[in-house]
Amino acid sequence: LVGNPAAGTHVPGQLAAAAVAAARAEVAALIHATPEEIVFTSGATEADNLAIIGGARFRQGDGRHLVTALTEHKAVLECCRHLAREGWRVTWLKPDAEGIIAPSAVEAALEPDTVLVSVMHANNETGVVQDIAAIGGLCRKRRVLFHVDAAQSAGRLPVDVRALQVDLLSLSAHKIYGPKGIGALFIDREHLRRVEPLLFGGGQERGLRPGTLPTHQIVGMGEAFRIAGPRLSADRQHVTRLRDRLWARLQLIPGVIRNGHPGQSTGHILNVSVRGVEGESLHAGLGELAVASGSACTSLTDEPSYVLRVLGRSAALARSSVRFSFGRETTDDEIDRAAELFARTIADLRKRSPAVIPKIRDAQSAAGEAPGRMLARGEAGSIEAGTWVVVTASIRGEQVDRLEARVYGCPHTMAACDRVVQLLTGGTAAGLGTLDPLALAAALEIPVEKTGRLLIIQDALRNCLADWDNAGLDQRRRPWPSP
């Protein structure tokens, strides 16, 4: 397959062209389309761009209004924002608390100049499935183009573009075990036929996506789609059973909540949040698992999942979310090990949480406590701020003979608190107010963008020192809290 599929004058090119044609037919068959309706792209992101921007521009003579949902993939959201900067109006639909977009909400958003609606089939973070057939019927009745991002559903749920009344459908190979870097866009030849191209060149893919076709990737995509068809039902039963097995274990852990509609969803995704546990530390503790916070496209950022925020989750709960995904090769043993690790990690983090500290402000003196020994407590930050530190010091005379730091925060914050305890235990009480956050960051190689979290540790220590000063005025002594 080394030949260029566009070079039909020699055998290598003809063989490559035949392989591409066979793959195109396999992709079309899975979604009940014809091969002529499949345009190969570099992935679902490019397919979304071509569908939304190309489709909207092709129909702009009929209007300049779009409708989409706030929980769409970034590729869809950014396309709509791009068109908005060009003067298009966009109606952003908000789902209910379980992630469902009601077809009636779509219908209410349609205006005389609406030219395109984009609603994904299955959400990439929560697995929530929308009623595409109902929305498709509404759009077809109003002669509005309907685009669906089916990257998470093709090969996992039955997809029939005719029955769903979809005009444009984005596909991805690697979501169903195909190669990365290849996808496709379905364009309904009966109702649309074409969109405005975004790239220009040699005229490949009917001029809609020019450039030499990557034969090896296209063949891989075709094979993945060919395999997915006959085993779709069995695969879905398998992953759904695994999801339910995991959720049966996780829901027993206090403070674990499920994100997204429990019934109207794909079987291969389970998204949960954990109350009272900081997200970055949670994911660090789950390092041996291939899980994500939010979508894979955004999980490397510190921003909480915008999908979960739209569903009404707090920033803290959105950050503490974990998306489990299941596939053909996932086993029961792997599910059970994941549940055990998840429970153990949560328990370990909660042991260090400030939330478990007894209130000592009004506590009585401990029986038999040595004269001159006093307790001081300092607190700074909050769960919603992402960092919460409580420092408790046992001070005899002017010396700190015991220091404890309870932390809700990222692994860097926890490591910094551990170092502070080492440095200040045995020192003078006045030393509680001398922490240099920048020096601490340099010593522990903490990224500069996390300096603000070290300032919270500094504030907690200073508040502890102030508490000791105030306690000394009225000679109150407090018992050391139980661990």
N, C-alpha and C positions, 0 to 999 in steps of 0.2 A: 504493500500500500504506500510505496514511496512516491508514486506519481501524483501530479496535481489533478484533482477531480474535474477541474475546468478544462484540462487539456485532453480533448477527445480524439486527437489525431494519432495517438500512440497507445499501445496496450497498457502500460503502467497507469496512464491517466484514465483509461476506460475501466480498469479494475477498481481504481479508487472511486470513480464515479458510481460504479455498481454497488460498492460497499456503502457509500453515502446514501444511495437510493434505498437500499435494504434497511438501513438504520432509520431513515426518515419514515418508512412504512411502519416499523415497529413502534416508534414514538407515537405516530398517528393512531395506531390500532388501540393503544392503551386508553386513549381518551375519546375514542369513537369519532375520529376526524379522518380526513383524507390526507395522503402524503403531501399534496400540493398546498395544504394549509399550514404546514410546519416550516418555520424559519429558524435556522440554527443561530444561536447567539453564544456569547461567552459565559452565560449563566442567567439565573433568574433576575439578577439586578439589571443587567442590560435589557432583558426582555421586558421588565417593568418600565424602564425608561422609554423603550421603543413603543410600547403599547400606550402609555399615558401621554407622553409628550408628542409622539408621532400621531396617535389617534386623535388627540385634542386639536392639534394643528390641522389635521386633515378635515376635521369637521368645524373649524372655527367660523366658517361662513354661516353656520346655524346658531352660533352662540359662543359665549366664553365663560361658561359656568361649569364647575366640576363638583362632584360629591365624593367624599371618601370618609374613612373612619380614623379616629385618633390612635387606634391600636394597630394600624397597618405596619408592615415592615418599613424600615428606614428608606428603602429604595423607593417605595411608593410615596411616603411622606415628603421626601426631598424633591421628587419630581413635581408634586403639586405645589410645593413652596417655590420651586423654580418658575413654574407657570404663573404663580401669584405675583412674582416680581415682574413678570412681563405684562401684568394687567388683568390676568384672569381672576375671577372670583371663585373661591373655594368654600364649600360648606363642609365643616368638620363634624362628623357624627360621633357622639359619645355613647359607648355601650352601657349596659346596665352593670351592676356590681359584679356579675359573673361573666362579663365579657361578651354578652349577646347584643348584636345589632338587630333590632326589630325591623322586619321588612316595612312596617308601617312608618318607621322613622325615615327610611330611604324614600318612600313615596312622598312623605310630607316635605322632604328637602328638594324634590324635583321642581324645577322652574321652567318656564317656556324656553329659556335659552340654555338649559342644561344639555351638554353634549356628551358627557362621559361620567360614569360611576365606577369607582374601583373599590371592591370589597374582597378581602382575602378569604379563601375557603377555610383553611385551618390556621390558627394563630401559631406562630413559631415559638412563642414563649409559654403559652398556657395550653395549647392544643385545642382551644375552643373552636368548634365548627359552626359556621354560619349557614343560614338557610339560603343557599345560593340559588336554588330553583325558584323560590318565591321572589327573590330580588331580580333574578333574570327575567321572570315573567313581567314584572312591573316595568323594567327598562325596555323590553321589547315592545310592550304596548305603547310606550311613549316615544319610541324610536330614538332611544338614548343608548349610546355605546356602553357595553358592560364589560369591564376588565376584571379578571380574577387572578390573583397570585395563588397558584396551586402548588408551589414548591414543596409544601409540607403535606399535601394530600394526595398528589398523583402517585400511584403505586401503593398507597396505604388505604385510601378510600375509593369506592367506585366513582369514576369521573366520566360523564357522558356529556360532551359539550352541546349536543343537540337537545338532550332532555333538560339540561340546566339553562339553556338559552344564553350561552356566553358568546360574546363576540371576540374577545381577546383573552388568552389564557397563558400565563407565564409558567415555565417548567424548569426544573433543575435536575441534573443527572446525579450529582453526588448525594442528594438526599435519599436516593434509593439504590445506593451501592455502586453508582457509576463513577466515572472520573470527575475530578474537579476541573473547573474552567470551561465547562460546556453546558449549555441550556438551550431552550427553544421557546419560541412564541407561536402560539396558535392564532391564526387570523381567519375568521369565518368568511369564506369566499362567497357565501350566499348573501350576507348582509353588509359586508364591509369591503372585502377584496384586498384593500391595501391601507397603509398608513404613510405618513410623511417620514422618509428616512432621516436618521440622525447622522449617518456617516455616508461618505461619498467616495467612489472608487471604481472598481472594475465591473460592478454590476452583478456580483454573485447574489444568490438568494433573492432573485427577482428585483435586484437593485435596492432591496430593503436593508441588507446587511452585507456590504461589500467586503472583500478581503478573501484571501486563500482559505478554503475550508480546512480545519484541522481534522483530517480523515480519521486518525487514530482515536481522538476523543469522541468524535461522532459515532464511530463504530462501538465504542465502549458504552455510550449513552443508549444506543439502540439495543445492545445486548442486555443492559440493565432493565430497560423497559420491557423487553421480551420476557425476561425471567419473572418480572414483577406481576405480570398479568395473571398467569395460572395460579400463582400462590398467594394472591392478594388476600383472600379470605382466611387462609391458614395463618399467614403472617399477622393479620390483624387480631385474630383470636389469641395468638401467642403473646404479642406485646400487651394486649389488654389484660390478659391474665397476670402477667408480670407486674403491670402497673397496679392492679388491684391488690396483689400480694404485698407489694411495697407499701402502699397506702394503709393497708390493714395494720402494718407494724408502726408506721410513722404516726398515725393518728392517736396512738396510745401515749405518745410523748406530750406532756403538758406544754401548751403554748405553740404547738405546730398547727398551722392552718393551711388549708388548700386554696390555691388561687385558680379561678376559672370554674366554669360550669362543670359539675361532676359527671353529668350524663351526656351532654351535647359536646363531645370532645373526641379527638382521635385517641387511639389506644397507646401511642408510643411516647407520650409526654405526660409527666406529672410535675407540677410546679407547686412548691410549698414555701411558706415563710415561717420564721421562728421568732416568737416574741422574746425580748430581753437578751438577745444574742447579737453581737456585732457581726455584720456580714462578711467582712474581709477575714476576720479570724475564723469564722465558721468555714469558709472555703479553704483556708489554709489547713485546717484540721481534716478536711476531706480530700487532701491532696492526692491520695491514691485512687480516687474515683474520677472518672471523666464526666464531671458535672459542670454546669455553668450558672451564672447569675444573669438573668435576662437572656437576650439572644447572643449567639456566638459573635455576631458582628459588633456588639457593644459591650461585651463582658469584660474587656480589658480596661474600661474606663471606670472612674470612681462614681459616676452618676448612677443614681438609683434607676431601676427599670421604669421607663416612661409608660410602658403598658400597664404595669401594676399601679402606678400612680394614677393613671386614668381610671382604673377600677376602684380607686378610693383607698388604696393602701397608703399608710404613712411612709415617709422617706426611710425610716428605720426598718419597717417591714419589707419595703421594696429592696433595700440593700441586703437584708438577711434572707432573700429568696434563693431557692435552689431549684434548678430545672434538671430533672432526671429524664433521660431519654433511653428508650429500649429498642433493641433490634433483633434480627434473626438469631444472632449468636449469643444473646444474653441468656443466662441460665438462672435457675432458682437459687443455686448456691451464691451466685453473684448478688442477687437481690437481697438475700439474707445477710451477707457480709456487709453490704451497703447500709442496711438498716441498723446493724450493730454498730458500725463506725459512726453513723449519723447520731445515734443515741448517745454514744460515748463522748463524742466531740461536744455535743450540747451540754452534757453533764459537766464536763471538765471546764467549759467556759463559764457556766453558771456558778461553779464553785468560786471563781475569781471575781464574780460580778459584785458591784457595790449594792445591788438590790438585796443581797442576803445579809448585809451588815445589820445587826441589831441597833436600834436607836439608843445611843448612850448619853445623849444630852441630859436626860433626867434620871439616869441610872443611879442607883445607890452605891456607896462604897463597897468594895468586895471585902468579905470577911477575912481578917488577917492580913490585909494589904500593908506592905511596909510603909512606915511614915515617910512623907516627902515624895512619894511616887504619885505622879499625876498623869492623866490621859488627856490628849488633845486630838481634835479631829478637824480635818480640812477637806472641803469638797469643791469641785469645779466641773463645769461641763454638764452634759445631759445626754440621754439616749438619742433624742432628736438631733442633737448637734453631732452625733456620731462618735463622741468621746466623752466618757464620764469617769472621773477619778475621785476616789475617796481615800485619804491618807489618815491613818491612826497611829499616833506616837505615844509610847510609854516613856515618860521623862522623870528621872530621879535627880533632883537638884537641878543642875544645868545640863545633864547628859541624857541623850536619847539612848535608852538601853534596849528598846525594841521599836521597830517600825514596820508597819504593814500597809500595802497599797492594794486596794481593790480596783479592778479596771474593767470597764466596758469600752473596748477599743480595738484597733487593728493590731496585728502582731508586732509592729514597730513600737506602738505605744506600750504594749505589755513588756517588751524587752527593755524599754527605757525605764519603766517603773521598777523592774527587777534590779536594774543597775543603780537607780536612785536609792533603793533600800540598802543595797550593799555599801554604797558610798557614805550614806548618812547615819547608818546604825553605828552607835558608839561615839558619834561626834556630839557637838554641843547643840542645844536647842536652837541657838541663833543660826546654826548652819542650815536649818530648814528653809531659810529665806535667801540662800546664796546660790541656788541652782542656776547654771548657765545653759539655757536650752541649746544654743548654737554649739557649744563645746560638747554637749551630750550627743547631739546629732552627728557631729564629726567623729566622735569616738565609736559610735555604733553604726556609722555609715547609713544613717537614715536620710532618705531623699529630702531635699530642701522643701518640697511642696508639703511635707508633713510637719514642718516646724510649728505650725499652729497647734498641733496636737500636743507638742512638748510644752507649749505655753500654758496649756490646761493643767499639765502636771505641775508646772511652776506655780500656778495660781492655787492649786490644791495644797501645796506645801506652805505657801505663804499664809493661806487661811488656817492651816494647822498651827503655824507659829502664832498667829493672832489669837487663836482659840486658847493656846497655852498661856499667852500673856493675860488674857481676860480671866482665865481660870485662876491664875495666880493671885488676882486681886481679891477674890472671895474665898480662896483656899478650898475650892471644891475638888474632891478626888473622885475618880470614876473607875469602875472595874474594866479590865481588858475584856473586850467582847469575845464570846466563844466563836471558834472558827466555823 
